[in-house]
Amino acid sequence: MIHVRAEAEKNIRCAMAGKILALRTLLVIFISFLFLSCNLYLNLNNDDSSREFWAYNYATDRDYRVRAELLAEGVHCNVWVETGSGISNAQARSIADRYDRTIYGLMINSFGIENPSFSGRRFSDIMALADYFGDEDGKLCILLLDIKDGYREGVNESYVAGYFWNGNFFSSAEVPGANECDMIYIDTNPGMIGESFENVFTTLAHEMQHMINFVTRVTKISNENEYAPMDIWIDEGLSSAAEYIVSGQHLSDRISWYNTNGGGNTTSGLIDQGNNFFVWENRTTTTNPYPVLDDYATVYLFFQWLRLQKDDGVYRDIISSNYYDYQSVANAMGEDWSILLRNWMAANYINDSTGIYGYKGEISITAHMAPARTTISLYPGEGVYSPTDAGDTIPSQSGNIRYAGLNRITVEVDDNDVFAPGALLTYNINTVLDGAAETGTTTGKTASVNITPMGRSVIPAYSGPYRIGAGDILSLNGKKRDFTSWNFQDK
């Protein structure tokens, strides 16, 4: 998953220079790169089946070397395994086989733009272009390792399941720590322990989308040679969609987190207060250390809703857009952003089995009512529900705050009136990522009956370990992150 952006992130860009040094792309950095030390990469072993890679320690904010063995060679990938990790040849082989047989093709079909080109040269697919930026060996490098993220079972349940760093596309002479290849890192502990092994494939797809996204954005460079990464929530939404595409199964941990407004046990979320994906990781406090899981849960649901309202092609339409912000989604759906936001939020309350106000029977959602107070502070893109009955009316609009009446029984949405019984949707249509929170009105009432999900997506309360993005791990560890084009996208 990609790094969370700072408040002023929306307009961050950096210049892209031409292809140099053995057909390798070089980015001109506007601000210093914060993540890596000054040591240069050195392969200390001439044996092709064993080598060292640079990796990153999220607990100490430093890079370090990892000795790895080549345990499986596929048609489209090589699988390297950290020495002493306990991963078997058979496990490495299964990863290479799954990548070759299914993941590669599904990802190209769903997210790869057709006939990608760079510097006047055309490529067979987007991963071929990624390889061109890397080591040009025709294969993705997959490194299985125990990512150093501070994870301790029962003590610190958050961990990084995998990550992609675009710095590996460049020469180590220019970018300290670069491995000079197209590669993805996959966690082995707890990421591959027991039943978690199956998660490797969805993690690989997730990180592969980030790689595809970065390479695609490079092809969108304008005549002014400006590079603009996609907004965090879009890149993360597409990567969460990639997990569904390759597995054919919904992400139970994300749905469970939404339905319980947090873990339901030892942790809690802020979904009932409006927290969602649009402004990424903006509500972290000492009492709520994992509100970013609200972001992951809601962005997953939103991108599934987009697919169900259109088709899988919507993901390719978004990633291939010339826009890097909410407009890429609005254009792909052929709808105004404020309408999309309202309809999706209405879908989470109404939960209809057909049409736009639900997930067509695939996912069932629990609607969480806002706290029992008459006003609430909402950041851009956020929204809450409060119960309505006879005598309630639609409040007057103020600033970017909008309202709609929702009726679950008759499957209706009304911008001018409320229903009895029903719910008032209060939401913020501001599209500026660093926009200030605005105060909206709620009914101040509590729900008399708890709404529970029904159907095949009913799942128990979700508990750790929690998959959290590498950038979010840095944030939890109190580290400052760089939000230039050197963002490495992570899970």
C-alpha positions in Angstrom: 0.0 0.0 0.0 1.2 3.4 -0.8 2.5 6.0 1.7 -0.1 8.2 3.2 0.3 11.7 1.9 0.8 14.9 4.0 -1.9 17.5 4.1 -0.5 19.4 1.2 0.1 16.2 -0.8 -2.5 16.8 -3.5 -0.2 18.9 -5.7 3.1 17.1 -5.2 4.9 16.5 -8.4 8.5 16.0 -9.4 10.4 16.3 -12.7 11.2 13.3 -14.8 14.3 13.2 -16.9 14.9 11.0 -20.0 16.2 7.4 -20.2 19.9 7.2 -19.3 22.5 4.6 -18.1 21.7 1.3 -19.9 18.1 2.2 -20.6 17.2 3.2 -17.1 14.9 6.1 -16.1 16.1 8.8 -13.7 13.9 11.0 -11.6 15.2 14.5 -10.7 14.5 14.7 -7.0 13.2 18.0 -5.7 13.6 17.2 -2.0 15.9 14.8 -0.1 15.1 11.2 0.1 14.6 10.2 3.7 14.3 6.5 3.8 17.7 5.1 2.9 21.2 5.3 4.2 24.2 6.3 2.1 25.6 2.8 1.6 25.8 1.6 -2.0 24.5 -1.7 -3.2 27.1 -4.4 -3.5 26.5 -8.0 -4.6 29.0 -9.9 -2.5 28.5 -13.3 -4.1 29.1 -14.2 -7.7 26.9 -17.3 -7.4 23.7 -16.6 -9.4 21.6 -18.6 -6.9 22.6 -16.5 -3.9 23.0 -12.8 -3.5 22.3 -9.8 -1.2 19.4 -7.3 -1.5 18.7 -4.1 0.2 15.6 -4.0 2.3 14.1 -1.5 4.8 13.8 -1.7 8.6 10.6 0.2 9.6 11.4 0.0 13.3 14.8 1.7 13.0 14.1 3.8 9.8 17.2 2.4 8.1 18.0 0.1 5.2 19.9 -3.1 5.6 21.2 -6.1 3.5 19.4 -9.4 3.2 21.1 -12.6 2.0 18.7 -14.6 -0.2 18.6 -17.7 -2.2 16.9 -18.2 -5.6 14.5 -21.0 -4.8 12.1 -20.9 -7.8 12.4 -19.6 -11.4 9.2 -19.0 -13.3 8.4 -17.8 -16.8 7.6 -14.3 -15.6 9.2 -14.2 -12.2 12.1 -15.3 -10.0 11.4 -16.1 -6.3 14.2 -15.2 -3.9 14.0 -16.3 -0.2 15.8 -14.8 2.8 18.3 -17.3 4.1 17.1 -19.0 7.2 13.5 -17.9 6.8 12.2 -21.5 6.8 10.4 -21.1 3.5 10.6 -24.3 1.5 11.4 -24.8 -2.2 7.9 -26.1 -2.7 6.4 -22.9 -1.2 8.6 -20.7 -3.4 7.6 -22.9 -6.4 3.9 -22.5 -5.7 4.3 -18.7 -5.7 6.1 -18.7 -9.0 3.5 -21.1 -10.5 0.6 -19.0 -9.3 2.1 -15.8 -10.6 2.8 -17.4 -14.0 -0.5 -19.2 -14.4 -3.0 -16.7 -13.0 -1.8 -13.5 -11.3 0.2 -12.2 -14.2 -2.6 -12.5 -16.8 -5.4 -11.3 -14.5 -3.4 -8.2 -13.5 -2.5 -7.3 -17.0 -6.1 -7.7 -18.2 -7.6 -5.7 -15.3 -5.0 -2.9 -14.8 -2.6 -2.9 -17.7 -3.0 -0.2 -20.3 -2.8 -1.4 -23.9 0.3 -0.8 -26.0 2.3 1.1 -23.4 5.1 3.2 -24.7 8.0 5.2 -23.3 10.5 7.4 -25.1 9.2 6.3 -28.5 9.4 2.6 -27.7 6.4 0.3 -27.5 6.1 -2.7 -25.1 4.0 -5.9 -25.2 2.4 -5.0 -21.8 2.8 -2.8 -18.8 5.0 -5.3 -16.9 7.4 -5.5 -19.9 7.8 -1.7 -19.5 8.4 -2.2 -15.7 11.1 -4.7 -16.6 12.6 -2.2 -19.0 12.9 0.3 -16.2 14.4 -2.5 -14.1 17.0 -5.1 -15.0 15.5 -6.2 -18.3 15.7 -9.9 -17.5 12.1 -10.5 -18.5 11.1 -11.4 -15.0 9.7 -9.8 -11.8 11.9 -10.3 -8.8 9.9 -11.5 -5.8 11.8 -11.4 -2.5 10.3 -13.3 0.5 11.7 -12.0 3.8 10.7 -11.2 7.4 10.0 -7.5 6.9 11.3 -5.7 9.9 8.3 -3.8 11.0 8.2 -4.2 14.8 5.5 -6.9 14.7 5.3 -8.9 18.0 2.4 -11.3 18.5 0.1 -10.1 21.3 2.2 -6.9 21.8 2.3 -5.1 18.4 -0.2 -6.6 16.1 0.4 -4.4 13.1 2.7 -5.5 10.3 3.7 -4.9 6.7 2.5 -7.7 4.4 4.6 -6.5 1.5 5.8 -3.4 -0.4 7.0 -2.0 -3.7 9.6 0.7 -4.0 10.1 2.5 -7.2 13.7 3.4 -6.2 14.7 -0.1 -7.3 14.2 1.0 -10.9 17.3 3.3 -10.7 21.0 3.0 -10.4 22.4 2.6 -6.9 25.0 5.3 -7.9 22.1 7.8 -8.0 19.8 6.2 -5.4 21.5 4.6 -2.4 19.9 1.2 -1.6 18.5 0.6 -5.1 18.5 -3.1 -6.1 18.4 -2.1 -9.7 15.6 -4.3 -10.7 11.8 -4.6 -10.9 10.9 -6.2 -7.6 8.3 -6.7 -4.9 8.9 -7.6 -1.2 6.7 -10.1 0.6 6.6 -10.7 4.3 7.1 -14.2 5.8 6.4 -13.4 9.4 3.5 -13.3 10.1 2.6 -13.0 6.4 3.3 -16.6 5.5 2.7 -18.4 8.8 0.0 -21.2 8.8 -3.2 -20.3 7.0 -1.7 -16.8 6.2 0.3 -18.4 3.3 -2.6 -18.0 0.9 -2.5 -14.3 1.6 0.8 -14.2 -0.3 -1.0 -14.2 -3.6 -3.3 -11.3 -2.8 -0.4 -9.4 -1.3 1.6 -10.0 -4.5 -1.4 -8.7 -6.6 -1.7 -5.7 -4.3 1.9 -4.7 -4.7 1.9 -5.5 -8.4 -0.9 -3.0 -8.9 1.2 -0.3 -7.2 4.1 -1.1 -9.6 1.7 -1.0 -12.6 0.3 2.2 -11.3 3.7 3.9 -10.9 4.9 2.8 -14.4 1.5 3.9 -15.9 1.8 7.3 -14.4 5.3 7.6 -15.9 3.7 7.1 -19.4 1.3 10.0 -18.6 4.1 12.5 -18.2 3.0 15.7 -20.0 5.1 17.9 -22.3 6.2 19.8 -19.2 7.9 16.6 -18.0 5.8 16.6 -14.8 5.2 13.4 -12.9 2.1 13.2 -10.7 1.4 10.0 -8.6 -2.2 9.1 -8.1 -3.9 10.2 -4.9 -3.2 7.7 -2.2 -6.8 6.5 -1.8 -7.1 5.8 -5.6 -3.9 3.8 -5.7 -4.9 1.9 -2.5 -8.4 1.3 -3.8 -7.1 -0.2 -7.0 -4.7 -2.4 -5.1 -7.5 -3.6 -2.8 -9.5 -4.3 -6.0 -6.5 -6.3 -7.3 -6.7 -8.6 -4.3 -10.3 -9.4 -5.2 -9.5 -9.8 -8.9 -6.8 -12.5 -8.3 -8.6 -14.4 -5.5 -12.3 -14.1 -6.5 -13.1 -13.7 -2.8 -14.0 -10.6 -0.8 -11.5 -9.4 1.8 -13.2 -10.6 5.0 -10.8 -8.6 7.2 -11.7 -5.3 5.6 -15.5 -6.0 5.5 -15.4 -7.2 9.1 -13.6 -4.0 10.2 -16.3 -1.9 8.6 -19.2 -3.9 10.0 -17.8 -3.8 13.6 -16.6 -0.2 13.4 -13.2 -1.6 14.3 -12.1 -4.9 15.6 -15.0 -5.2 18.0 -12.7 -6.6 20.7 -9.7 -4.7 21.8 -9.7 -2.0 19.1 -12.2 0.4 17.8 -12.7 2.5 14.6 -14.0 5.9 13.8 -16.3 4.9 10.9 -19.3 6.0 12.9 -17.8 9.5 13.1 -17.3 9.6 9.3 -13.7 8.5 9.0 -13.0 7.0 5.5 -10.5 6.8 2.7 -10.6 10.2 1.0 -8.2 11.9 3.4 -5.8 9.0 4.2 -4.7 8.4 7.8 -5.9 11.7 9.1 -7.4 10.7 12.4 -4.6 8.8 14.3 -4.6 9.5 18.0 -3.2 7.8 21.0 -6.6 6.3 21.8 -7.2 5.2 18.2 -3.9 3.9 16.9 -5.5 2.1 13.9 -7.9 4.5 12.2 -6.1 3.9 9.0 -7.8 0.5 9.0 -11.0 2.5 8.5 -9.4 3.9 5.3 -8.5 0.4 4.0 -12.0 -1.0 4.8 -13.9 1.9 3.2 -11.7 2.2 0.2 -12.1 -1.6 -0.4 -15.9 -1.2 -0.2 -16.0 1.8 -2.5 -14.0 0.2 -5.2 -16.1 -2.9 -5.0 -19.2 -0.8 -5.4 -17.6 0.9 -8.4 -17.1 -2.5 -10.0 -20.6 -3.7 -9.3 -22.1 -0.5 -10.8 -20.1 -0.8 -14.0 -17.7 -3.8 -14.5 -14.1 -4.8 -14.0 -13.1 -2.5 -16.9 -13.6 0.5 -14.6 -10.3 -0.2 -12.9 -8.4 0.0 -16.2 -10.3 3.2 -17.0 -9.2 4.8 -13.7 -5.6 3.8 -13.9 -5.3 4.9 -17.5 -6.8 8.3 -16.8 -4.9 11.5 -17.5 -6.1 12.7 -14.1 -4.5 11.6 -10.8 -7.2 12.7 -8.4 -11.0 12.1 -7.8 -11.6 13.1 -11.4 -10.1 9.9 -12.7 -12.9 8.0 -10.8 -15.7 10.4 -11.7 -14.7 10.2 -15.4 -14.5 6.4 -15.4 -18.0 6.3 -13.9 -19.4 9.1 -16.1 -20.8 10.8 -13.0 -20.2 13.9 -10.9 -18.1 13.1 -7.9 -20.6 14.5 -5.3 -23.3 12.2 -6.7 -20.9 9.2 -6.6 -20.1 9.9 -3.0 -23.7 10.3 -2.0 -24.8 7.2 -3.8 -22.1 5.1 -2.3 -22.8 6.3 1.2 -26.5 5.7 0.6 -25.6 2.1 -0.5 -23.9 1.4 2.8 -27.1 2.3 4.7 -29.8 1.0 2.3 -27.8 -2.2 1.4 -30.2 -3.1 -1.5 -29.6 -6.3 -3.3 -30.0 -4.6 -6.7 -29.3 -1.2 -8.2 -27.0 1.5 -7.1 -28.0 1.6 -3.4 -26.2 -1.6 -2.4 -23.7 -4.3 -3.4 -26.0 -6.5 -5.5 -26.0 -9.2 -2.9 -22.3 -9.7 -2.9 -21.5 -7.8 0.3 -23.8 -6.9 3.3 -23.0 -3.9 5.3 -23.7 -2.7 8.8 -24.6 1.0 8.9 -23.2 2.7 12.0 -25.1 5.7 13.3 -23.3 8.8 14.3 -22.8 9.6 18.0 -25.8 11.1 19.6 -25.0 14.8 19.2 -26.6 17.3 16.8 -23.4 18.5 15.1 -20.4 16.6 13.8 -17.0 17.6 12.2 -16.4 16.0 8.8 -13.2 16.1 6.7 -13.5 16.1 2.8 -15.2 13.0 1.5 -16.5 11.9 4.9 -20.2 11.2 5.9 -22.3 9.9 8.7 -25.9 8.7 9.3 -28.4 9.6 12.0 -31.9 8.3 12.5 -34.9 10.2 11.3 -38.6 10.1 12.1 -41.7 12.3 11.9 -41.0 15.9 12.3 -37.4 15.8 11.1 -36.4 18.0 8.1 -33.4 18.4 5.8 -30.9 20.9 7.3 -29.8 23.9 5.3 -26.6 23.5 3.3 -23.5 25.2 4.6 -20.1 25.3 2.8 -19.3 21.8 1.4 -21.7 20.0 3.7 -24.6 18.3 2.0 -27.6 16.2 3.2 -29.9 13.5 1.9 -32.8 11.5 3.3 -32.4 7.7 3.1 -35.1 5.1 3.2 -34.1 1.5 3.5 -37.6 0.1 3.1 -38.6 1.8 -0.1 -35.0 2.1 -1.4 -35.2 5.9 -1.8 -32.7 8.8 -1.6 -34.1 12.4 -1.4 -31.9 15.5 -1.3 -34.8 17.6 -0.1 -36.6 15.6 2.5 -36.2 12.9 5.1 -38.1 9.7 5.8 -39.9 8.4 8.9 -38.4 6.1 9.7 -35.1 6.5 7.8 -31.7 8.2 8.1 -30.2 11.5 7.5 -26.9 11.4 5.5 -24.6 14.2 6.4 -21.6 14.4 4.1 -18.7 16.7 2.9 -18.3 17.0 -0.8 -15.0 19.0 -0.6 -12.4 17.5 -3.0 -9.4 19.2 -1.5 -7.3 16.6 0.3 -5.9 19.2 2.8 -9.2 20.8 3.3 -10.3 21.7 6.8 -13.0 19.8 8.6 -16.4 21.4 8.4 -19.3 21.1 10.8 -22.5 19.3 9.7 -25.8 18.8 11.4 -27.2 15.4 12.6 -30.5 14.5 14.2 -28.7 13.8 17.5 -30.7 10.6 17.9 -29.5 7.1 18.5 -30.7 4.1 16.6 -33.4 2.1 18.4 -32.4 -1.1 16.7 -29.0 -2.3 15.7 -28.7 -3.1 12.0 -26.8 -6.3 11.4 -25.6 -7.6 8.1 -27.1 -10.7 6.4 -25.9 -13.0 3.7 -22.7 -14.7 2.7 -20.4 -11.9 3.8 -21.4 -12.3 7.5 -18.1 -12.7 9.4 -16.9 -12.6 13.0 -15.2 -9.6 14.7 -11.8 -9.1 13.2 -8.7 -9.3 15.4 -5.0 -9.0 14.7 -2.5 -9.3 13.3 -3.5 -6.2 11.3 -2.2 -5.6 7.8 -1.1 -2.0 7.8 0.8 0.0 5.1 4.5 0.4 5.4 4.1 4.2 5.4 1.5 3.8 8.2 4.0 1.7 10.2 6.5 4.5 9.9 3.8 7.0 11.2 3.0 4.8 14.1 6.7 4.6 14.9 6.9 8.4 14.9 8.9 8.6 11.7 8.6 11.4 9.2 7.9 10.3 5.7 8.9 11.8 2.3 5.9 12.3 -0.1 7.8 13.0 -3.3 7.8 10.7 -6.3 10.2 8.5 -4.3 7.2 7.2 -2.3 7.5 3.5 -2.3 4.1 1.9 -2.5 3.4 -0.7 0.1 0.8 -2.9 1.6 
